[in-house]
Amino acid sequence: MTVVDPLRDERGWAFRNGDGHSEDPINRFSFLSDAYHATEQTYRARYTVPVLWDKSTRRIVSNSDDDMMRMLNSEFNAYSNSDVDLYPPELTGEIDRINDLVYTDVNNGVYRAGFATTQSAYSIALKELFDALDQLEGLLDSRRYIAGERLTEAD
């Protein structure tokens, strides 16, 4: 796993050595955009993280975190002895619902607030964002687990 520099400039996300991030040891890319262009030479959209890179085909496999979670849960089982299930069948509906909440109301909510052009739009976006954060806090507060065992309030 390679982590890009969290500070980006007009050229985008960079692979640089630093505290918690590094140069790209596989392809020697300088910027994440290099990976996008190696996958599709005419790529012109945003360069986003995370990225799952296939070093055999030298292509981006995915840049969608929820798709990666599903892929990592099953596609590499032949190479692992892990019995961890990141996407158990009995929780798929809830996981998908929470992923949608985080993507739509938190990730996009930050952008809606940050790029609002009126006070009214900003206020609405901010309220929706904090409502979503309150929902997530409630979920986290009511579901505490250690080693797969749910803790009670007494714990």
N, C-alpha and C positions, 0 to 999 in steps of 0.2 A: 504494500500500500504506500502510495506517495501522497503527501499532503501539499497543496499549493499554499503559497504565501497568503495569509489572510488580508493583506493590504494589496489592493490592485490599483492599477493606473489605467490610462487610456488604452493601453495594449491588452488589458484584461488580467486574468489570473496567471501568475508567474510561478514557475518552479525555481525556487531559490533556497539556498541553505539558510537556516535560521532556527530559532527556538520553536520546535513543533512542526516544522515544514522543511522540505528538502528539494534538491534538484531531482530531475527525473532520471533514475538509474537504468531504465529499460530502453527508452527511445532517445534519450538526451534532448527531449523537447524543452524549449525555453519557456513556452507559454501553453496553456491548456488549449488555446485556439489551434495550435499545431496538431493536436490530436483530432480535433473536429475536422480540420482540412485534410488530414491523412485519411479520414473516413469518407469525406465527401469534399472534393476539391473546391466546389462552388458554394460551400456552406456560407450563408450570410446572416443567420439568425443569432440569437444570444448564445454565449458560451457559458453554460451553467455547470454547477457542481451539485451532487457528486457525479462521477463518471465511472462506469465499469468498462475497462479496456481489455480486449482480447489480444494478448501479445502474439498468439499464433497467426491470427488473420490480420493483425495490425489495424483493428477497427474498434470504434466505440460500440459496445454491445447495448448499453443503455445509459441514459442520464436521468432516469426517473427513480427516486429513492424507493417508492413503494414497489415498483417492478423488481428492483434489485433485491429487496427483502424476500420477495416470492422466489426469485431465481436462486438466491443463496440458500434458501430453505430446502430446495429439492434438487436442483440441477447438478450439484457437485457431490451428491450422496455417495457415488461410487468411489470418491477419493477421500472419504471421511468415515470415521467410526462414531461420530457425534450423534447422540439421540435427542439433541435439542430441536424442538419444533418451533420455528419463529412464526408460523402461520397455522396454528392448529384449527382443524375443521370447525370445532365448536365455537371458535372465536373469530372466524373470518368476517362475518357480518359486522361485528363490533370494531374490529381492526380497520376495516374499510371505511366505516363511518367516522372513526377518529382521524384516520388519514385525510379524509375529505374535509373534516372540520379544520385540521391544522393547515392544510393547503389553502383552502378557500378563505377561511376567516382569520387565520393568523398570518401565514406567509403573504397572501395577497392583501390582507387587511393592513399590514405594515406599509405596503406600496400605496394602497388607496389613501391612507392617511398622509404619508410622506409626500405624495404628488398631488394632493388635493389643491385645487385652484381657488376654492372659496372656503370661508370659515364654516359654512353650513356642511359642505361635503367633508371637510376635515372632522367636524364634530360627529357626524354620522359614522364615518369610517372608524374613528377612535372608539366610539361606543360599541360598535360591532366587534372590534378587535378585543376590547377588554371584557365583553360578554363571553367571547370564545375562550379567553384566558381563564376567566372564572369557571367556565364549564370544565376545562382541562384540570384546573386546580382541584375541583370537586372530585373528579375521577381519580386523580392521584392520591388525594387525601383518603378516599374510601377503599383503596386497593393497595395495600402494602404487602409485599411478598418477600420472603427470604428463602432461598434454595427451593423455590417452587411451592412453598407453603404459605397460605394466606395468613396474615397476622390479624388478630382480633384487636379491638381498641385497647384491651388490657395489656397487650404486648407492647 
